[in-house]
Amino acid sequence: MATKSSSSRNARMLLFIPAIFLVALAIVFLKSFEFGPRDVLPSALVGKPFPEFSYSELHNGQQLTRSDLIGEPRLVNVWASWCVACGVEHPILLEIATSGVSIVGLNYKDEPDTARQWLLERGNPYDFNIVDREGLLGIELGVTGAPETFVLDEHGTIVDKHVGLISEATWETFKSQYFSS
Amino acid sequence: MIPEFAHFLTCVAFVCTVVLTLAGFYTGKTQQVSGINICRSVASLQFVVLLMSFGLLMYSFLTDDFSVLYVSQNSTVELPWYYKFSATWGAHEGSFLFWTVVTAGWTFLVALKTKSLSMDMGGYVLGVMGAVNTGFLAYLLTASNPFLRLVPSVPDSGADLNVILQDIGLIIHPPMLSIGYVGFSVAFAFAIAALLTGRIDATWARWSRPWTHAAWAFLTVGIALGSWWAYYELGWGGWWFWDPAENASFMPWLAGTALIHSLSVTEKRGAFKSWTVLLAILAFGLSLTGGFLIRSGVLTSVHAFAIDPERGLFLLAILVTLMVPALVLFAVRASTLKSRIQYAGVSRELLLLLNNALLVFALVNVLIFTIYPLIHEWISGGELTSIGPPYFNAVFVPVMLFLTACLAITPIVRWKRTPLKLLKNALILLGLSVAFVILVGLVLSDQFVIGALLVAGLALWVIVVHIKEVIRRRTSMSLGITGMFTAHIGFAVAVIGIAITTGYTSSTEERMRVGDTVELNDRTYEFLNIEDIRGPNYIGQMGTFKVGDIYVYPERREYLTRQTITTEAGIDGRITRDLFIALGEPLPDGSWGVRIQEKPLVRWIWLGAFIMALGGILAVMDARYRKLQRRYLQAKFHSDDALPSSALATS
């Protein structure tokens, strides 16, 4: 009798296997969040110098090259007037610019006229704007869409990258990591 | 005002689901008539308000109301109206609203049918359905609201719909999948109700079956459409990639297929009871897991959209709060279920046991392979990996072959025991089928791929045996049996398509200039010209290829707002073969990368899937289920006692 009841208890414990399996699965899923979503993997360009380029400036048409990005740490913000999210991001860029950080715009696949109008209406946080009409520099940078923001150190080396809107939190992290001095 | 009103309607629906959950469980416990009446009313109200809310979101899309954030992110002025229409469910928030509408729809249908259910069973079923949609709506209202406004600065136009969703296949693929996923919630609710009432018998199985068949049929169509879309849109000529999103829809399908078969044993032989209940819980649990995997972004996928970890966390919470109590309830109650079954020689019981074992084995493998990258990442501390098709195929091909072989003898195998003579006759047919396919292969092609021909022969055997049985039975076939035969033949058709396409596809990749010709498999492909094209929201190039007297037009499109390039393969599709041409990148010297494939019988894969779904629908319409309702109502009329299940089980 005793063996029979213990074997049936064992059989009953087996019925808990699905529940235990589910809990294990949930833990694996939970753990995977620590590694973040896959699409914000840092760019392959982190640690590499910003690519060479030669494009005109949005307002004065002056020729810009890589050397214009050297000298102090700064943000390079990829934007366009057709990009709705860029409009949402705009106020925080103005705020960052007011705090004295240099932001360079990469006007991406845009009409210069509409782009200038867009800045006129909303205010201009950019020190200067690189006009990348064909999106060729964007390809070299691995830009997948706008907005996207690169952090450059004083030697013009890419040290970080953010895909999508810059939030207060993202900026706080960037500020403490790269713009504290 | 309209988005706010729609938002308000979803809040009303949320209140409805809470009331439904409470009233449902109360009715289950106390069997009060007033309780079930409340359930029916709120179930109907819930469906109506959600439908209206969804309609209003659609209205915002059609009228270009870009003040709504979701509209501005997924539409643009130039988007054709039918894509504005489908964009309503094209991205995360809207597709989730659609989920809640579908859940409410299934709940509504169940509520209509509860008259034939005993009071406690009906109450619990509706209560569980209510709890499911409470979770979904709580998520929608807090973390995934499609009615948020973009104020004060309203843009003139939006960011456009994700371009890969701008396609007819993807207008209907996601809703089909959703209807299938959520449809398994009915089987789930029935399983929980059965555990709570302790009644798992033939009657219960019969109530669950049509709902399971219906959900399974929708899921089958959804998966087939997804595969078809990947085939012509991704431009690789493949039709299944073992991609996490595909696996996410495939796992509930495998569980659902096993459930359909195990339900039949529970109904006819009173066996597999706890197993059937477990499968019903798993089928829905895997649907939720699938939803979680795709939307949380923990796995990369060609189909991934709307990636947001916070949302993923909420979905995980829904999964855990619904499934942990369900599985614990199962563990506590299942041991009280007794099923006696004896296997004597080759019988239907044995065959169905094999079917379940094989499907669940396949399911566990797909699940482990799919989440393996997550486990690997954890162990190695962030290093990503992925498991390629070879691993999946190594397990899957043998399992499916074995399953196909089992399928062939299903029409002739009896319950309990089968006369061996019948099996011997079937084996002769196997020999004939394989010989026939090999002969056809030798006549029609210079290649000889013995593996593909053997598999196709095996599948042909399935079809032959089924058709022979149809002829034998003539008119004495119920819709249920017809549905089963149809689904089995559909499966065999798909297997033939898979075997021949895999074994006999010829393919080449060439650099071609206008005027060049390429020879492939006795056909000459001539690149006639390339021209610029302009669509409503894209620009691109269209090539013209001449193959004999057939013209094929592959395209390469650049969508302006989203800055995305897509490949629209040019396909000349016949039932016997597809000629597939995809344009790659233009090369600096003016030539183009061109991929050309000839894929024999590829269409059979999707055709087979649609035949399977048709079989599911036929089985739903079986008069047996309606008769059951009528009888039950009569029985209830004569005595108010619990259900006379023994009388029903023998019918």
Interface residues (C-beta under 8 A of the other chain):
Chain A: S8 A11 R12 L15 F16 P18 A19 L22 V23 L25 A26 V28 F29 L30 K31 S32 F33 F35 G36 P37 R38 D39 W82 C83 V84 A85 G87 V88 K109 G135 G145
Chain B: F66 S72 Q73 L150 S153 P155 S157 G158 A159 S274 L278 I281 L282 G285 T289 F292 S296 G297 V298 L299 T300 I307 D308 P309 G312 L313 L316 L319 V320 M323 V324 L327 V328 F330 A331 V332 A334 S335 I371 L374 I375 E377 W378 G382 L384 T561 R562 Q563
